[in-house]
Amino acid sequence: MHGWEEMVAEVANFYHSLSPEEQAQAMIYAANYGQAGALTFYRKKYDLPEAYCFDSSFLLWVDPKLDFERQLAVETEPIPESRYFDSIDLVGHPQTPYARQQHFIYYRTQPQMPLQPEWERIYYEVRRPWFGDG
């Protein structure tokens, strides 16, 4: 698919520009399974940590106990606001001819609340219709 590796390369470029301390506090989030699949497929080539996604079968591999203070998020549309972070910066928007989907890469920092309990709440909320747990 056109544009997938370019998106992962932009994510990796920004991720590797962070200090080791910032990287340790950051998680990579993908809005849909296509983005998560590309991030997973190219993960080793670009030396990236695991990407998380609540879409489709990627939900099966989400860690509900994930604790983070920063988020590098790949969205399918502009989302310049967050109910979880005070600082949201658009750090990438790869323009690839013939790409079927656009990617907006955001770096979100300065959490408005403890994120781990909220992440776990969302995890079980998304899973409940499929698995009835939580």
N, CA, C and O atoms as a MOPAC input file, in Angstrom:
PM7 MOZYME 1SCF
protein

 N      0.84100 1    -1.17700 1     0.00000 1
 C      0.00000 1     0.00000 1     0.00000 1
 C      0.89100 1     1.24700 1     0.00000 1
 O      1.91800 1     1.30500 1     0.67700 1
 N      0.47700 1     2.20200 1    -0.75500 1
 C      1.25000 1     3.44400 1    -0.84700 1
 C      1.14800 1     4.24300 1     0.45700 1
 O      0.06500 1     4.41500 1     1.01700 1
 N      2.27700 1     4.71500 1     0.91200 1
 C      2.31400 1     5.62000 1     2.05400 1
 C      2.52600 1     4.99400 1     3.41000 1
 O      2.80700 1     5.70600 1     4.37400 1
 N      2.40100 1     3.67800 1     3.51600 1
 C      2.52000 1     3.05700 1     4.83300 1
 C      3.93600 1     3.14300 1     5.38800 1
 O      4.12800 1     3.53900 1     6.53800 1
 N      4.92600 1     2.77600 1     4.58400 1
 C      6.29800 1     2.83700 1     5.11600 1
 C      6.71500 1     4.27800 1     5.37300 1
 O      7.43800 1     4.55000 1     6.33200 1
 N      6.27200 1     5.19700 1     4.53900 1
 C      6.60000 1     6.61200 1     4.76200 1
 C      6.03500 1     7.09400 1     6.10000 1
 O      6.68600 1     7.86100 1     6.81000 1
 N      4.83200 1     6.64700 1     6.44100 1
 C      4.24300 1     7.00900 1     7.72600 1
 C      5.09000 1     6.46000 1     8.86800 1
 O      5.39200 1     7.17900 1     9.82200 1
 N      5.47300 1     5.18700 1     8.77400 1
 C      6.28600 1     4.57400 1     9.82600 1
 C      7.63400 1     5.28400 1     9.93200 1
 O      8.12600 1     5.50300 1    11.03900 1
 N      8.22900 1     5.64200 1     8.81800 1
 C      9.51900 1     6.35100 1     8.82800 1
 C      9.39300 1     7.69400 1     9.55000 1
 O     10.29800 1     8.08400 1    10.28700 1
 N      8.28600 1     8.40000 1     9.34700 1
 C      8.09000 1     9.68400 1    10.04600 1
 C      7.90000 1     9.46900 1    11.53800 1
 O      8.42900 1    10.23100 1    12.34700 1
 N      7.15300 1     8.44200 1    11.90900 1
 C      6.98200 1     8.11900 1    13.32500 1
 C      8.35100 1     7.81500 1    13.93400 1
 O      8.69500 1     8.33100 1    14.99700 1
 N      9.12000 1     6.98100 1    13.25700 1
 C     10.44600 1     6.59000 1    13.76300 1
 C     11.38000 1     7.78400 1    13.85600 1
 O     12.11200 1     7.92300 1    14.83600 1
 N     11.36400 1     8.63600 1    12.86300 1
 C     12.22600 1     9.81700 1    12.87100 1
 C     11.94300 1    10.67300 1    14.10500 1
 O     12.86500 1    11.11600 1    14.79000 1
 N     10.66800 1    10.89900 1    14.37700 1
 C     10.34000 1    11.70600 1    15.55400 1
 C     10.66700 1    10.95500 1    16.84200 1
 O     11.26600 1    11.52200 1    17.75500 1
 N     10.27800 1     9.68900 1    16.92000 1
 C     10.52600 1     8.89700 1    18.12300 1
 C     12.01700 1     8.89600 1    18.47500 1
 O     12.38100 1     9.05700 1    19.64000 1
 N     12.87100 1     8.71700 1    17.47700 1
 C     14.31200 1     8.65800 1    17.74100 1
 C     14.91800 1    10.02700 1    18.01100 1
 O     16.07400 1    10.11500 1    18.42300 1
 N     14.16600 1    11.09000 1    17.78800 1
 C     14.63500 1    12.43400 1    18.14800 1
 C     14.39900 1    12.73100 1    19.62800 1
 O     14.93600 1    13.70300 1    20.16000 1
 N     13.60000 1    11.90000 1    20.29200 1
 C     13.32100 1    12.08200 1    21.71500 1
 C     14.49200 1    11.59900 1    22.55100 1
 O     15.25300 1    10.72700 1    22.13300 1
 N     14.62500 1    12.16800 1    23.72500 1
 C     15.65700 1    11.69300 1    24.65300 1
 C     15.28300 1    10.29800 1    25.14000 1
 O     14.11700 1     9.91300 1    25.05900 1
 N     16.25000 1     9.53300 1    25.64400 1
 C     15.92200 1     8.20200 1    26.18500 1
 C     14.85900 1     8.26600 1    27.28700 1
 O     14.03200 1     7.36100 1    27.39600 1
 N     14.87300 1     9.31400 1    28.09400 1
 C     13.88000 1     9.47100 1    29.14700 1
 C     12.48700 1     9.67200 1    28.55900 1
 O     11.51300 1     9.09800 1    29.04500 1
 N     12.39700 1    10.48900 1    27.51000 1
 C     11.10500 1    10.72000 1    26.85900 1
 C     10.61600 1     9.44300 1    26.16700 1
 O      9.43000 1     9.11900 1    26.22300 1
 N     11.52100 1     8.73200 1    25.52300 1
 C     11.14200 1     7.47400 1    24.87300 1
 C     10.58400 1     6.47400 1    25.89000 1
 O      9.61600 1     5.76800 1    25.60800 1
 N     11.19700 1     6.42100 1    27.06700 1
 C     10.76000 1     5.47500 1    28.10300 1
 C      9.34800 1     5.78900 1    28.59000 1
 O      8.64900 1     4.89500 1    29.06700 1
 N      8.92300 1     7.03800 1    28.47700 1
 C      7.58900 1     7.44400 1    28.93200 1
 C      6.56100 1     7.46400 1    27.80400 1
 O      5.38300 1     7.72800 1    28.04400 1
 N      6.99500 1     7.18700 1    26.58300 1
 C      6.11400 1     7.32500 1    25.42200 1
 C      5.56700 1     5.98700 1    24.94700 1
 O      6.22600 1     4.95300 1    25.04900 1
 N      4.36000 1     6.03400 1    24.43200 1
 C      3.77900 1     4.87600 1    23.75900 1
 C      3.33100 1     5.31500 1    22.37200 1
 O      3.06100 1     6.49100 1    22.12800 1
 N      3.26000 1     4.35000 1    21.47700 1
 C      2.82100 1     4.62800 1    20.10800 1
 C      1.41800 1     4.06700 1    19.94700 1
 O      1.16000 1     2.89800 1    20.23500 1
 N      0.52300 1     4.91700 1    19.48400 1
 C     -0.87800 1     4.55900 1    19.31100 1
 C     -1.26800 1     4.73000 1    17.84600 1
 O     -0.88600 1     5.70900 1    17.20600 1
 N     -2.01600 1     3.78900 1    17.32900 1
 C     -2.53200 1     3.87900 1    15.95900 1
 C     -4.05000 1     3.87500 1    16.00800 1
 O     -4.65200 1     3.10600 1    16.75700 1
 N     -4.66400 1     4.73000 1    15.21200 1
 C     -6.12100 1     4.84200 1    15.21800 1
 C     -6.80600 1     3.64800 1    14.56900 1
 O     -7.93300 1     3.31000 1    14.93100 1
 N     -6.13700 1     3.00500 1    13.61200 1
 C     -6.79700 1     1.87600 1    12.96300 1
 C     -5.81800 1     0.72700 1    12.71800 1
 O     -4.60500 1     0.87500 1    12.86000 1
 N     -6.37600 1    -0.40200 1    12.35200 1
 C     -5.56100 1    -1.61900 1    12.20000 1
 C     -4.57100 1    -1.51700 1    11.04500 1
 O     -3.51800 1    -2.15200 1    11.09700 1
 N     -4.87100 1    -0.73900 1    10.00200 1
 C     -3.92900 1    -0.57300 1     8.90000 1
 C     -2.66300 1     0.12900 1     9.36600 1
 O     -1.55000 1    -0.29500 1     9.05500 1
 N     -2.85000 1     1.20200 1    10.11200 1
 C     -1.69500 1     1.92100 1    10.65400 1
 C     -0.93900 1     1.04100 1    11.64500 1
 O      0.29000 1     0.97800 1    11.61200 1
 N     -1.67200 1     0.36400 1    12.52300 1
 C     -1.02800 1    -0.52500 1    13.49600 1
 C     -0.28600 1    -1.65200 1    12.78400 1
 O      0.80500 1    -2.04400 1    13.19900 1
 N     -0.88000 1    -2.17000 1    11.71500 1
 C     -0.22900 1    -3.22700 1    10.95500 1
 C      1.06700 1    -2.75600 1    10.31900 1
 O      2.06600 1    -3.47500 1    10.33800 1
 N      1.05900 1    -1.55300 1     9.75700 1
 C      2.28300 1    -1.00900 1     9.15600 1
 C      3.34500 1    -0.77300 1    10.22600 1
 O      4.51600 1    -1.09300 1    10.01900 1
 N      2.94300 1    -0.21500 1    11.36600 1
 C      3.89300 1     0.02200 1    12.44800 1
 C      4.47100 1    -1.29500 1    12.96300 1
 O      5.64500 1    -1.36000 1    13.32800 1
 N      3.65900 1    -2.33100 1    12.99200 1
 C      4.12700 1    -3.65000 1    13.42600 1
 C      5.03500 1    -4.28800 1    12.37400 1
 O      6.08500 1    -4.83900 1    12.70300 1
 N      4.62800 1    -4.20900 1    11.11700 1
 C      5.40500 1    -4.81200 1    10.02800 1
 C      6.80800 1    -4.20700 1     9.92900 1
 O      7.78500 1    -4.93300 1     9.74700 1
 N      6.90700 1    -2.88600 1    10.04700 1
 C      8.18900 1    -2.19600 1     9.90700 1
 C      8.88200 1    -1.92600 1    11.24600 1
 O      9.90900 1    -1.24800 1    11.28900 1
 N      8.33500 1    -2.44500 1    12.31200 1
 C      8.85100 1    -2.15700 1    13.66000 1
 C     10.34700 1    -2.42300 1    13.80800 1
 O     11.08500 1    -1.56200 1    14.28800 1
 N     10.79000 1    -3.59200 1    13.40500 1
 C     12.21000 1    -3.93900 1    13.57000 1
 C     13.09900 1    -3.10400 1    12.65300 1
 O     14.16900 1    -2.65700 1    13.06400 1
 N     12.66500 1    -2.89400 1    11.42800 1
 C     13.46200 1    -2.10700 1    10.48400 1
 C     13.73000 1    -0.71000 1    11.02700 1
 O     14.81600 1    -0.16500 1    10.83300 1
 N     12.73800 1    -0.12500 1    11.71200 1
 C     12.86700 1     1.24600 1    12.21100 1
 C     13.12100 1     1.31400 1    13.71000 1
 O     13.08800 1     2.39600 1    14.29500 1
 N     13.37500 1     0.16600 1    14.33800 1
 C     13.70500 1     0.09000 1    15.76200 1
 C     12.69400 1     0.85400 1    16.61800 1
 O     13.04400 1     1.78100 1    17.34800 1
 N     11.42700 1     0.43700 1    16.50600 1
 C     10.34400 1     1.07500 1    17.24800 1
 C      9.79000 1     0.12800 1    18.30500 1
 O      9.86800 1    -1.09200 1    18.15800 1
 N      9.23000 1     0.69500 1    19.36900 1
 C      8.53300 1    -0.16300 1    20.33000 1
 C      7.18900 1    -0.60600 1    19.74100 1
 O      6.77600 1    -0.13600 1    18.68100 1
 N      6.53500 1    -1.49400 1    20.43000 1
 C      5.22500 1    -1.98400 1    19.99900 1
 C      4.23000 1    -0.83500 1    19.88200 1
 O      4.22700 1     0.08400 1    20.70100 1
 N      3.39700 1    -0.89800 1    18.87000 1
 C      2.31500 1     0.07600 1    18.70500 1
 C      1.02800 1    -0.53600 1    19.24100 1
 O      0.81200 1    -1.74300 1    19.12500 1
 N      0.18100 1     0.29100 1    19.82100 1
 C     -1.08500 1    -0.16500 1    20.37700 1
 C     -2.24600 1     0.41600 1    19.58300 1
 O     -2.17700 1     1.53000 1    19.06200 1
 N     -3.31600 1    -0.37300 1    19.50600 1
 C     -4.47500 1     0.01700 1    18.72500 1
 C     -5.69200 1    -0.71200 1    19.28500 1
 O     -5.61200 1    -1.89400 1    19.61800 1
 N     -6.80200 1    -0.01500 1    19.38600 1
 C     -8.03700 1    -0.63800 1    19.86700 1
 C     -8.90700 1    -1.13400 1    18.73100 1
 O    -10.04700 1    -1.53300 1    18.96900 1
 N     -8.41300 1    -1.12500 1    17.51300 1
 C     -9.21000 1    -1.50000 1    16.34700 1
 C     -8.95600 1    -2.95100 1    15.94300 1
 O     -7.81800 1    -3.42000 1    15.92400 1
 N    -10.02700 1    -3.63700 1    15.62700 1
 C     -9.98400 1    -4.98000 1    15.06100 1
 C     -9.17900 1    -5.92900 1    15.94500 1
 O     -9.23100 1    -5.81800 1    17.17000 1
 N     -8.44100 1    -6.85400 1    15.35100 1
 C     -7.74300 1    -7.87200 1    16.13300 1
 C     -6.58700 1    -7.30600 1    16.95800 1
 O     -6.07400 1    -7.99300 1    17.84100 1
 N     -6.17100 1    -6.07300 1    16.69000 1
 C     -5.10600 1    -5.48600 1    17.51800 1
 C     -5.54800 1    -5.32500 1    18.96200 1
 O     -4.71500 1    -5.25600 1    19.86500 1
 N     -6.84900 1    -5.26700 1    19.18200 1
 C     -7.37400 1    -5.19600 1    20.54200 1
 C     -6.90600 1    -6.38200 1    21.38600 1
 O     -6.75700 1    -6.25600 1    22.60100 1
 N     -6.67400 1    -7.52700 1    20.75100 1
 C     -6.24900 1    -8.72300 1    21.48100 1
 C     -4.87100 1    -8.57200 1    22.12000 1
 O     -4.54500 1    -9.29400 1    23.06200 1
 N     -4.06700 1    -7.65000 1    21.62300 1
 C     -2.69000 1    -7.51000 1    22.11800 1
 C     -2.45900 1    -6.24400 1    22.93600 1
 O     -1.32300 1    -5.93900 1    23.30100 1
 N     -3.51700 1    -5.51300 1    23.22300 1
 C     -3.36600 1    -4.29900 1    24.03000 1
 C     -3.09900 1    -4.69500 1    25.47800 1
 O     -3.74800 1    -5.58900 1    26.02000 1
 N     -2.14000 1    -4.02000 1    26.08900 1
 C     -1.82900 1    -4.21700 1    27.50600 1
 C     -2.71000 1    -3.25700 1    28.30900 1
 O     -2.50100 1    -2.04600 1    28.23900 1
 N     -3.69000 1    -3.76000 1    29.07200 1
 C     -4.56400 1    -2.86000 1    29.81000 1
 C     -3.86000 1    -2.12600 1    30.94700 1
 O     -4.36200 1    -1.11700 1    31.44100 1
 N     -2.71700 1    -2.62200 1    31.35400 1
 C     -1.96200 1    -2.00500 1    32.45200 1
 C     -0.88000 1    -1.04300 1    31.95300 1
 O     -0.04600 1    -0.58600 1    32.73500 1
 N     -0.89600 1    -0.74300 1    30.68100 1
 C      0.12500 1     0.12800 1    30.09700 1
 C      0.16000 1     1.47000 1    30.82400 1
 O     -0.87300 1     2.10900 1    31.02300 1
 N      1.35000 1     1.88200 1    31.21400 1
 C      1.52500 1     3.14900 1    31.92100 1
 C      2.44100 1     4.02400 1    31.07900 1
 O      3.53600 1     3.59700 1    30.71000 1
 N      2.01700 1     5.22300 1    30.77400 1
 C      2.77800 1     6.13300 1    29.92000 1
 C      2.43200 1     7.56400 1    30.27600 1
 O      1.39900 1     7.83100 1    30.89000 1
 N      3.30000 1     8.48000 1    29.88700 1
 C      3.09900 1     9.90600 1    30.12800 1
 C      3.04900 1    10.70100 1    28.82400 1
 O      2.67000 1    11.87200 1    28.81200 1
 N      3.43800 1    10.04700 1    27.72800 1
 C      3.50300 1    10.69000 1    26.41600 1
 C      2.93500 1     9.72200 1    25.39000 1
 O      3.00200 1     8.50400 1    25.55200 1
 N      2.37400 1    10.29500 1    24.32800 1
 C      1.79300 1     9.44500 1    23.29800 1
 C      2.16400 1     9.98700 1    21.92500 1
 O      1.97800 1    11.16700 1    21.62900 1
 N      2.68700 1     9.10500 1    21.10700 1
 C      2.93500 1     9.39700 1    19.70000 1
 C      1.79000 1     8.70400 1    18.95900 1
 O      1.77200 1     7.47900 1    18.83700 1
 N      0.83500 1     9.50000 1    18.46700 1
 C     -0.40500 1     8.95400 1    17.92400 1
 C     -0.50000 1     9.18000 1    16.42000 1
 O     -0.22100 1    10.26900 1    15.91800 1
 N     -0.89700 1     8.12900 1    15.71600 1
 C     -1.15300 1     8.21800 1    14.27900 1
 C     -2.66200 1     8.20000 1    14.09800 1
 O     -3.32500 1     7.21500 1    14.42400 1
 N     -3.19400 1     9.28900 1    13.58000 1
 C     -4.62600 1     9.44600 1    13.37600 1
 C     -4.92000 1     9.48300 1    11.87600 1
 O     -4.02600 1     9.73600 1    11.06800 1
 N     -6.17600 1     9.23000 1    11.51200 1
 C     -6.58000 1     9.25000 1    10.10600 1
 C     -7.13000 1    10.60400 1     9.67800 1
 O     -7.36900 1    10.83600 1     8.49300 1
 N     -7.32700 1    11.48900 1    10.63400 1
 C     -7.83200 1    12.83100 1    10.35200 1
 C     -7.23600 1    13.78300 1    11.38000 1
 O     -6.72000 1    13.33800 1    12.40600 1
 N     -7.29800 1    15.08400 1    11.12100 1
 C     -6.76000 1    16.02900 1    12.10400 1
 C     -7.55000 1    15.96000 1    13.41400 1
 O     -8.77600 1    16.06700 1    13.41800 1
 N     -6.85000 1    15.78500 1    14.49400 1
 C     -7.45600 1    15.78100 1    15.82900 1
 C     -6.56100 1    16.63500 1    16.73200 1
 O     -5.75900 1    16.09600 1    17.49500 1
 N     -6.69200 1    17.95800 1    16.64900 1
 C     -5.77700 1    18.84200 1    17.36800 1
 C     -6.07900 1    19.01700 1    18.85300 1
 O     -5.39100 1    19.77500 1    19.53600 1
 N     -7.10100 1    18.32700 1    19.36000 1
 C     -7.45800 1    18.44800 1    20.76900 1
 C     -7.45600 1    17.07000 1    21.42100 1
 O     -7.54100 1    16.04500 1    20.74600 1
 N     -7.35600 1    17.06900 1    22.75000 1
 C     -7.38300 1    15.81900 1    23.49700 1
 C     -8.00300 1    16.06800 1    24.85700 1
 O     -7.77000 1    17.10500 1    25.47700 1
 N     -8.78100 1    15.12500 1    25.30800 1
 C     -9.31800 1    15.24100 1    26.66100 1
 C     -8.35000 1    14.66500 1    27.68600 1
 O     -8.61900 1    14.70700 1    28.88700 1
 N     -7.22200 1    14.12700 1    27.22000 1
 C     -6.24900 1    13.49500 1    28.10900 1
 C     -4.93000 1    14.24000 1    28.23100 1
 O     -4.21500 1    14.06700 1    29.21800 1
 N     -4.59200 1    15.07500 1    27.23700 1
 C     -3.30500 1    15.76200 1    27.22000 1
 C     -3.50300 1    17.26400 1    27.00600 1
 O     -4.38500 1    17.68300 1    26.25600 1
 N     -2.67100 1    18.06600 1    27.67600 1
 C     -2.72600 1    19.52000 1    27.48800 1
 C     -1.92700 1    19.97300 1    26.28000 1
 O     -2.25800 1    20.98800 1    25.66700 1
 N     -0.89000 1    19.24300 1    25.93100 1
 C     -0.02900 1    19.64200 1    24.81500 1
 C     -0.16700 1    18.63500 1    23.67000 1
 O      0.08200 1    17.44200 1    23.84200 1
 N     -0.56600 1    19.13500 1    22.51100 1
 C     -0.73500 1    18.29500 1    21.32500 1
 C     -0.03500 1    18.98100 1    20.16100 1
 O     -0.41700 1    20.08100 1    19.76200 1
 N      0.98700 1    18.33500 1    19.61900 1
 C      1.74200 1    18.90100 1    18.50300 1
 C      1.64700 1    17.98300 1    17.29500 1
 O      1.89300 1    16.78100 1    17.39600 1
 N      1.29000 1    18.55700 1    16.15600 1
 C      1.33000 1    17.80600 1    14.89700 1
 C      2.80000 1    17.73200 1    14.48700 1
 O      3.41400 1    18.75500 1    14.18600 1
 N      3.36200 1    16.52700 1    14.47500 1
 C      4.79100 1    16.36100 1    14.19200 1
 C      5.04300 1    15.69800 1    12.84100 1
 O      6.19100 1    15.56000 1    12.42100 1
 N      3.98100 1    15.28900 1    12.16500 1
 C      4.14700 1    14.67800 1    10.85300 1
 C      2.82100 1    14.54000 1    10.13100 1
 O      1.77600 1    14.30000 1    10.73600 1
 N      2.89700 1    14.69600 1     8.83400 1
 C      1.73000 1    14.50000 1     7.96100 1
 C      2.27100 1    14.12400 1     6.58800 1
 O      2.29100 1    14.94100 1     5.66700 1
 N      2.71500 1    12.85200 1     6.46500 1
 C      3.34800 1    12.43600 1     5.21900 1
 C      2.40100 1    12.60000 1     4.02600 1
 O      1.23100 1    12.22100 1     4.08300 1
 N      2.92300 1    13.15900 1     2.97300 1
 C      2.16900 1    13.34700 1     1.73800 1
 C      2.72600 1    12.37200 1     0.70700 1
 O      3.81300 1    12.58500 1     0.17000 1
 N      1.99400 1    11.32400 1     0.43800 1
 C      2.44800 1    10.29300 1    -0.48500 1
 C      1.47400 1    10.20600 1    -1.65200 1
 O      0.29100 1     9.93400 1    -1.45000 1
 N      1.96200 1    10.43400 1    -2.87700 1
 C      1.06500 1    10.30400 1    -4.03100 1
 C      0.47100 1     8.89100 1    -4.08000 1
 O      1.16000 1     7.90700 1    -3.81300 1
 N     -0.77400 1     8.81200 1    -4.41500 1
 C     -1.50600 1     7.55000 1    -4.58200 1
 C     -1.85900 1     6.84900 1    -3.26600 1
 O     -2.45600 1     5.77300 1    -3.28700 1
 N     -1.50000 1     7.44400 1    -2.11900 1
 C     -1.87400 1     6.82500 1    -0.84900 1
 C     -3.38700 1     6.89400 1    -0.68400 1
 O     -4.02000 1     7.90400 1    -0.99000 1
 N     -3.93500 1     5.81700 1    -0.20500 1
 C     -5.38200 1     5.74200 1    -0.01400 1
 C     -5.82200 1     6.46000 1     1.25500 1
 O     -6.96600 1     6.90400 1     1.35300 1
 N     -4.93200 1     6.57500 1     2.21300 1
 C     -5.28300 1     7.13100 1     3.51200 1
 C     -4.26300 1     8.17300 1     3.93700 1
 O     -3.06900 1     8.03000 1     3.67800 1
 N     -4.73700 1     9.21200 1     4.58400 1
 C     -3.84000 1    10.21100 1     5.15000 1
 C     -3.47200 1     9.80500 1     6.57100 1
 O     -4.20400 1     9.07500 1     7.23900 1
 N     -2.32900 1    10.29300 1     7.00800 1
 C     -1.86400 1    10.02400 1     8.36700 1
 C     -1.45900 1    11.34300 1     9.00700 1
 O     -0.70100 1    12.12200 1     8.43000 1
 N     -1.97200 1    11.58100 1    10.20100 1
 C     -1.62300 1    12.75500 1    10.98400 1
 C     -0.93400 1    12.23700 1    12.23300 1
 O     -1.52200 1    11.48300 1    13.00800 1
 N      0.31500 1    12.64400 1    12.42600 1
 C      1.11900 1    12.12500 1    13.52700 1
 C      1.22500 1    13.20200 1    14.59600 1
 O      1.75000 1    14.28800 1    14.35300 1
 N      0.72200 1    12.88600 1    15.77400 1
 C      0.69600 1    13.82700 1    16.89300 1
 C      1.58300 1    13.34600 1    18.03300 1
 O      1.71100 1    12.15000 1    18.29200 1
 N      2.18900 1    14.31600 1    18.70300 1
 C      2.93200 1    14.03300 1    19.93000 1
 C      2.16900 1    14.71000 1    21.05000 1
 O      2.04300 1    15.93400 1    21.08800 1
 N      1.66200 1    13.89400 1    21.96200 1
 C      0.82900 1    14.39500 1    23.04100 1
 C      1.57600 1    14.25600 1    24.35900 1
 O      2.09300 1    13.18900 1    24.69300 1
 N      1.62000 1    15.36100 1    25.10200 1
 C      2.32800 1    15.38500 1    26.38100 1
 C      1.49500 1    16.16700 1    27.40200 1
 O      0.42400 1    16.68000 1    27.08200 1
 N      1.99100 1    16.24600 1    28.60200 1
 C      1.35100 1    16.95100 1    29.70900 1
 C     -0.04200 1    16.37600 1    30.00700 1
 O     -1.05600 1    17.02600 1    29.75100 1
 N     -0.07800 1    15.15800 1    30.54600 1
 C     -1.36300 1    14.51900 1    30.84800 1
 C     -2.22000 1    15.36700 1    31.78800 1
 O     -1.70400 1    16.00700 1    32.70400 1
 N     -3.50200 1    15.36400 1    31.55500 1
 C     -4.45600 1    16.09300 1    32.39400 1
 C     -4.88200 1    15.27100 1    33.60500 1
 O     -5.51900 1    15.79100 1    34.52100 1
 N     -4.52700 1    13.98200 1    33.60800 1
 C     -4.94700 1    13.05800 1    34.66300 1
 C     -3.99200 1    11.86900 1    34.64400 1
 O     -3.21000 1    11.73500 1    33.70300 1
 N     -4.03300 1    11.00500 1    35.65300 1
 C     -3.26800 1     9.76100 1    35.56300 1
 C     -3.80000 1     8.94000 1    34.38300 1
 O     -4.99200 1     8.63600 1    34.33000 1
 N     -2.94000 1     8.58800 1    33.45500 1
 C     -3.38100 1     7.95200 1    32.21700 1
 C     -3.63800 1     6.45000 1    32.34300 1
 O     -4.51700 1     5.92200 1    31.66200 1
 N     -2.89800 1     5.75900 1    33.19000 1
 C     -3.04300 1     4.30600 1    33.26300 1
 C     -4.46400 1     3.88300 1    33.61900 1
 O     -5.00400 1     3.00900 1    32.94100 1
 N     -5.10500 1     4.45200 1    34.64800 1
 C     -6.48300 1     4.03300 1    34.93600 1
 C     -7.45200 1     4.34100 1    33.78800 1
 O     -8.37400 1     3.56700 1    33.53100 1
 N     -7.24800 1     5.44300 1    33.11600 1
 C     -8.11900 1     5.80700 1    31.99500 1
 C     -7.89100 1     4.86300 1    30.80900 1
 O     -8.84400 1     4.45300 1    30.14600 1
 N     -6.62600 1     4.52300 1    30.54700 1
 C     -6.30100 1     3.56800 1    29.48200 1
 C     -6.99200 1     2.22700 1    29.76100 1
 O     -7.58400 1     1.63200 1    28.86000 1
 N     -6.91600 1     1.76100 1    30.99500 1
 C     -7.54000 1     0.48400 1    31.36200 1
 C     -9.06500 1     0.56500 1    31.21500 1
 O     -9.69200 1    -0.38600 1    30.74800 1
 N     -9.65800 1     1.69100 1    31.60900 1
 C    -11.10500 1     1.87100 1    31.47100 1
 C    -11.50900 1     1.78200 1    30.00100 1
 O    -12.46800 1     1.08900 1    29.66300 1
 N    -10.78800 1     2.47200 1    29.13600 1
 C    -11.09000 1     2.45700 1    27.70100 1
 C    -10.91600 1     1.04300 1    27.15000 1
 O    -11.74200 1     0.57100 1    26.36900 1
 N     -9.86100 1     0.38200 1    27.54900 1
 C     -9.59000 1    -0.98300 1    27.11000 1
 C    -10.80900 1    -1.88400 1    27.36300 1
 O    -11.27500 1    -2.56800 1    26.45200 1
 N    -11.32100 1    -1.88200 1    28.59300 1
 C    -12.45400 1    -2.74800 1    28.91700 1
 C    -13.74300 1    -2.27000 1    28.26100 1
 O    -14.59300 1    -3.08700 1    27.90500 1
 N    -13.89700 1    -0.98400 1    28.10000 1
 C    -15.07700 1    -0.44600 1    27.40900 1
 C    -15.12200 1    -0.91600 1    25.95300 1
 O    -16.18100 1    -1.29100 1    25.45000 1
 N    -13.97400 1    -0.89300 1    25.28400 1
 C    -13.90900 1    -1.33200 1    23.88500 1
 C    -14.07800 1    -2.85200 1    23.77700 1
 O    -14.71500 1    -3.33400 1    22.84100 1
 N    -13.52500 1    -3.59800 1    24.70900 1
 C    -13.59200 1    -5.07000 1    24.67500 1
 C    -14.97300 1    -5.62500 1    25.03100 1
 O    -15.38100 1    -6.66500 1    24.51300 1
 N    -15.68000 1    -4.93600 1    25.90800 1
 C    -16.92700 1    -5.46300 1    26.47400 1
 C    -17.90500 1    -6.00100 1    25.42800 1
 O    -18.40800 1    -7.11000 1    25.60800 1
 N    -18.20100 1    -5.27600 1    24.34900 1
 C    -19.15500 1    -5.83200 1    23.38400 1
 C    -18.69200 1    -7.14300 1    22.73500 1
 O    -19.51600 1    -7.95500 1    22.31400 1
 N    -17.39500 1    -7.34000 1    22.65900 1
 C    -16.85400 1    -8.53100 1    21.99800 1
 C    -16.61700 1    -9.69100 1    22.95500 1
 O    -16.84500 1   -10.85200 1    22.61700 1
 N    -16.15700 1    -9.35400 1    24.15100 1
 C    -15.72800 1   -10.40400 1    25.08200 1
 C    -16.52400 1   -10.44600 1    26.38600 1
 O    -16.43400 1   -11.41800 1    27.13700 1
 N    -17.30000 1    -9.40200 1    26.65800 1
 C    -18.13800 1    -9.38000 1    27.85100 1
 C    -17.37400 1    -9.28800 1    29.15500 1
 O    -17.96000 1    -9.48800 1    30.21900 1
 N    -16.06800 1    -8.99000 1    29.10600 1
 C    -15.29400 1    -8.91300 1    30.35400 1
 C    -15.19100 1    -7.46800 1    30.83600 1
 O    -15.65200 1    -6.53800 1    30.17400 1
 N    -14.58100 1    -7.30800 1    31.99100 1
 C    -14.29200 1    -5.98900 1    32.50900 1
 C    -15.39000 1    -5.47900 1    33.34800 1
 O    -15.30400 1    -4.36700 1    33.86800 1

